[in-house]
Amino acid sequence: MKLVTVTNRARGAQLGHRVEVADGFWTRLRGLLGRKGLDTGGGLLLTPCRGVHMMGMRFALDVLLLDGGRRVVGMYRDLAPGKRTRLHGEARHALELPAGTIERTGTREGDELTW
């Protein structure tokens, strides 16, 4: 799977340097299922994607939903297993990160991310 580095351009903060890109049907469907956790610097970028669910997950995640311009349009801190985000009509990508990443990087809605 392709790896990218994701940076918050507005804050000058790196969100992850080993972020996997899930851009096919099967890679998006599998997501992070079966994993025990994410290391700092890891993550999963789902594209296209308007929302995520945590059914079958073993650990909490921070989730950012991004529009076509890669601007944050939705944020979910410490999303627990069994929960889900709402669907964001303007979202085109979902970025799943280790819990605590949003707080650590100071990421806010409207920030532009690059990869």
PAZAPA-4460 file (N, C-alpha, C; in steps of 0.05 Angstrom, whole numbers, plus 32768, in hexadecimal, padded with zeros to 4 digits):
% residues 115
    n_x    n_y    n_z   ca_x   ca_y   ca_z    c_x    c_y    c_z   seq   type   mol
   8011   7FE8   8000   8000   8000   8000   8012   8019   8000     1      M     A
   800A   802D   7FF1   8019   8046   7FEF   8019   8054   800A     2      K     A
   8030   8060   8011   8033   806F   802A   8038   808D   8023     3      L     A
   802C   809F   8033   802F   80BB   8030   8035   80C8   804B     4      V     A
   8040   80E0   804A   8043   80F1   8061   802D   8106   8060     5      T     A
   801E   810A   8076   8008   811D   8077   8010   8134   808A     6      V     A
   800E   814C   8080   8016   8164   808F   7FFE   8177   8090     7      T     A
   7FFB   8184   80A8   7FE7   8199   80AA   7FF5   81B3   80A2     8      N     A
   7FEE   81BC   808A   7FFC   81D3   807E   7FF7   81EC   808F     9      R     A
   7FDF   81EF   809A   7FD8   8207   80AA   7FE8   8209   80C4    10      A     A
   7FEE   81F2   80D0   7FFB   81F1   80EA   8018   81EA   80E8    11      R     A
   8021   81E1   80D1   803D   81D8   80CE   8043   81C0   80DE    12      G     A
   802F   81AE   80E1   8032   8196   80F2   802F   817D   80E1    13      A     A
   8040   8169   80E6   803E   8150   80D8   802A   813E   80E7    14      Q     A
   8015   8134   80D9   8002   8123   80E5   800A   8106   80E3    15      L     A
   8019   80FE   80CF   8022   80E3   80CC   8037   80E1   80B6    16      G     A
   804A   80CF   80B9   805F   80CC   80A4   805E   80B0   8098    17      H     A
   804D   809F   80A3   8049   8084   8098   802B   807F   8094    18      R     A
   801E   8091   8086   8001   808F   8082   7FFB   807E   8068    19      V     A
   7FED   8068   806C   7FE6   8057   8055   7FCE   8063   8046    20      E     A
   7FCF   8060   802B   7FB9   806A   801A   7FA8   8053   8012    21      V     A
   7F8E   8054   8019   7F7A   8040   8012   7F68   804D   7FFD    22      A     A
   7F6E   8048   7FE3   7F5F   8055   7FCE   7F51   8041   7FBC    23      D     A
   7F50   8028   7FC3   7F42   8013   7FB5   7F2B   8009   7FC6    24      G     A
   7F18   7FFC   7FB9   7F00   7FF2   7FC8   7F08   7FE0   7FDF    25      F     A
   7F19   7FCC   7FD9   7F20   7FB8   7FEE   7F32   7FC4   8004    26      W     A
   7F44   7FD6   7FFE   7F55   7FE2   8013   7F44   7FF5   8024    27      T     A
   7F31   8003   8018   7F1F   8014   8029   7F0D   8003   803A    28      R     A
   7F03   7FED   802F   7EF1   7FDB   803E   7EFF   7FCF   8056    29      L     A
   7F18   7FC6   8052   7F27   7FBA   8068   7F30   7FCF   807C    30      R     A
   7F38   7FE6   8073   7F41   7FFB   8085   7F56   7FF2   8099    31      G     A
   7F51   7FF7   80B2   7F64   7FEE   80C7   7F5A   7FD6   80D7    32      L     A
   7F45   7FC9   80CC   7F3B   7FB1   80DA   7F50   7F9C   80DE    33      L     A
   7F50   7F90   80F5   7F63   7F7B   80FB   7F7D   7F84   8108    34      G     A
   7F82   7F9E   8108   7F9A   7FA9   8114   7F96   7FAE   8131    35      R     A
   7FAC   7FAE   8140   7FAA   7FB2   815D   7FAE   7FCF   8165    36      K     A
   7FB8   7FE0   8152   7FBC   7FFC   8158   7FCB   8009   8141    37      G     A
   7FD0   8023   8145   7FE0   8033   8132   7FF7   803F   8141    38      L     A
   800F   803E   8137   8026   804B   8143   8024   8069   813D    39      D     A
   8031   8079   814E   8034   8095   8148   8041   8099   812D    40      T     A
   8035   80AA   811C   803F   80AE   8101   8031   809D   80ED    41      G     A
   8021   8089   80F6   8012   8078   80E4   7FF6   8084   80DE    42      G     A
   7FE8   8078   80CB   7FCD   8081   80C5   7FC3   8074   80AC    43      G     A
   7FAA   807A   80A6   7F9D   806F   808E   7F8D   8086   8081    44      L     A
   7F92   808B   8067   7F84   809F   8058   7F71   8090   8045    45      L     A
   7F57   8093   8049   7F43   8086   8039   7F38   809A   8024    46      L     A
   7F3A   8092   800B   7F30   80A4   7FF6   7F25   8094   7FDF    47      T     A
   7F0D   809A   7FD5   7EFA   80AE   7FE0   7EED   80A4   7FFA    48      P     A
   7EE4   80B6   800B   7ED7   80AE   8024   7EC9   80C7   8030    49      C     A
   7EB0   80C3   8039   7EA1   80D9   8046   7E9C   80D5   8063    50      R     A
   7EA4   80BD   806E   7EA0   80B7   808A   7EAA   809B   8090    51      G     A
   7EAF   8095   80A9   7EB9   807B   80B1   7EAA   806F   80C8    52      V     A
   7EAC   8055   80CB   7EA1   8047   80E2   7EB7   8038   80F1    53      H     A
   7EB2   8033   810A   7EC7   8025   811A   7EBD   8009   8122    54      M     A
   7EAB   7FFD   8113   7EA1   7FE3   8119   7EB8   7FCE   8115    55      M     A
   7EBC   7FBE   8129   7ED1   7FA9   8128   7EED   7FB3   812F    56      G     A
   7EEF   7FCD   8135   7F09   7FD8   813C   7F10   7FD1   8159    57      M     A
   7F2B   7FD1   815F   7F34   7FCA   8179   7F3F   7FE3   8188    58      R     A
   7F40   7FFA   817B   7F4D   8011   8188   7F40   802B   817D    59      F     A
   7F42   8040   818C   7F37   805A   8185   7F4A   8068   8171    60      A     A
   7F3E   807A   8161   7F4D   8089   814D   7F44   80A6   814D    61      L     A
   7F55   80B8   8144   7F4E   80D3   813C   7F48   80D1   811E    62      D     A
   7F32   80DE   8116   7F2A   80DD   80FA   7F26   80FA   80F0    63      V     A
   7F32   8100   80D9   7F2E   8119   80CB   7F20   8114   80B1    64      L     A
   7F0B   8123   80AB   7EFE   8121   8091   7F05   813A   8081    65      L     A
   7F0D   8136   8068   7F18   814B   8057   7F09   814F   803E    66      L     A
   7F06   8168   8035   7EF8   816D   801B   7F0C   8169   8004    67      D     A
   7F03   816F   7FEC   7F13   816C   7FD4   7F2C   817D   7FD4    68      G     A
   7F2C   8193   7FE3   7F43   81A4   7FE5   7F55   819D   7FFC    69      G     A
   7F4F   8186   8009   7F5E   817B   8020   7F5C   818C   8039    70      R     A
   7F46   819A   803B   7F40   81AA   8053   7F2F   8199   8066    71      R     A
   7F35   819C   8080   7F27   818D   8095   7F0A   8197   8097    72      V     A
   7EF7   8185   8092   7EDA   818C   8094   7ECD   817D   80AA    73      V     A
   7EDB   816A   80B7   7ED0   815B   80CD   7EE6   8150   80DE    74      G     A
   7EE2   8150   80F9   7EF7   8146   810B   7EEA   8135   8120    75      M     A
   7EF6   811E   8126   7EEC   810C   813B   7F04   8103   814B    76      Y     A
   7F05   810D   8164   7F1B   8106   8176   7F14   80EC   8185    77      R     A
   7F27   80DA   8187   7F25   80C2   8197   7F0B   80B3   8191    78      D     A
   7F06   80AE   8177   7EED   80A0   816F   7EF0   8082   8178    79      L     A
   7EDE   807A   8189   7EE0   805F   8195   7ED6   8049   8183    80      A     A
   7EE0   8030   8188   7ED6   8019   8179   7EB7   8018   817C    81      P     A
   7EAA   8010   8166   7E8D   800F   8166   7E7F   8028   815E    82      G     A
   7E8D   803F   815E   7E81   8059   8157   7E85   805E   8139    83      K     A
   7E79   8075   8130   7E7D   807D   8114   7E7C   809B   8112    84      R     A
   7E86   80A5   80FC   7E84   80C2   80F6   7E69   80C5   80E8    85      T     A
   7E60   80DE   80E5   7E49   80E3   80D4   7E55   80E4   80B7    86      R     A
   7E44   80E2   80A3   7E4D   80E6   8088   7E4E   8104   8082    87      L     A
   7E64   810C   8077   7E69   8128   8070   7E67   812A   8052    88      H     A
   7E52   8137   8047   7E4E   8138   802B   7E65   8145   801C    89      G     A
   7E73   8158   8029   7E89   8166   801B   7EA3   8157   801D    90      E     A
   7EA4   8142   802E   7EBD   8133   8032   7EC4   8122   8019    91      A     A
   7EDE   8120   8014   7EE8   810F   7FFE   7EFD   80FB   8009    92      R     A
   7F08   8101   8020   7F1D   80EF   802C   7F18   80ED   804A    93      H     A
   7F20   80D6   8055   7F20   80D3   8072   7F3C   80CB   807A    94      A     A
   7F46   80D8   808F   7F61   80D2   8099   7F5F   80C7   80B6    95      L     A
   7F66   80AE   80B9   7F66   80A1   80D3   7F81   80A2   80DF    96      E     A
   7F83   80AC   80F8   7F9D   80B0   8105   7F9C   80A5   8122    97      L     A
   7FB3   80A1   812E   7FB3   8098   814A   7FA4   80AD   815C    98      P     A
   7F95   80A3   816F   7F86   80B5   8182   7F9B   80C8   818E    99      A     A
   7F93   80E1   8190   7FA4   80F6   819B   7FB3   8107   8187   100      G     A
   7FB2   80FE   816D   7FC1   810D   8159   7FB5   8129   8154   101      T     A
   7F9A   812B   8154   7F8D   8145   814F   7F96   8159   8164   102      I     A
   7F95   8150   817D   7F9D   8162   8193   7FBB   8169   8192   103      E     A
   7FCB   8155   818D   7FE9   8159   818C   7FF1   816D   8176   104      R     A
   7FE3   816C   8160   7FEB   817D   8149   7FDB   8197   8148   105      T     A
   7FC7   819A   8159   7FB7   81B3   8159   7FA6   81B6   8140   106      G     A
   7FA0   81A0   8133   7F90   81A1   811A   7F73   81AA   8120   107      T     A
   7F69   81BB   810E   7F4E   81C7   8111   7F3F   81C5   80F7   108      R     A
   7F25   81C7   80F8   7F15   81C8   80E0   7F1D   81E0   80CF   109      E     A
   7F1F   81DB   80B5   7F28   81F0   80A2   7F45   81EE   809B   110      G     A
   7F55   81E0   80AB   7F71   81DD   80A5   7F75   81CD   808B   111      D     A
   7F89   81D4   807C   7F90   81C5   8063   7FA6   81B2   8068   112      E     A
   7FA2   8199   805F   7FB6   8184   8062   7FC3   817F   8047   113      L     A
   7FDC   8176   8048   7FEA   816E   802F   7FF5   8152   8032   114      T     A
   7FF7   8144   801B   8005   812A   801A   800F   8126   7FFE   115      W     A
***
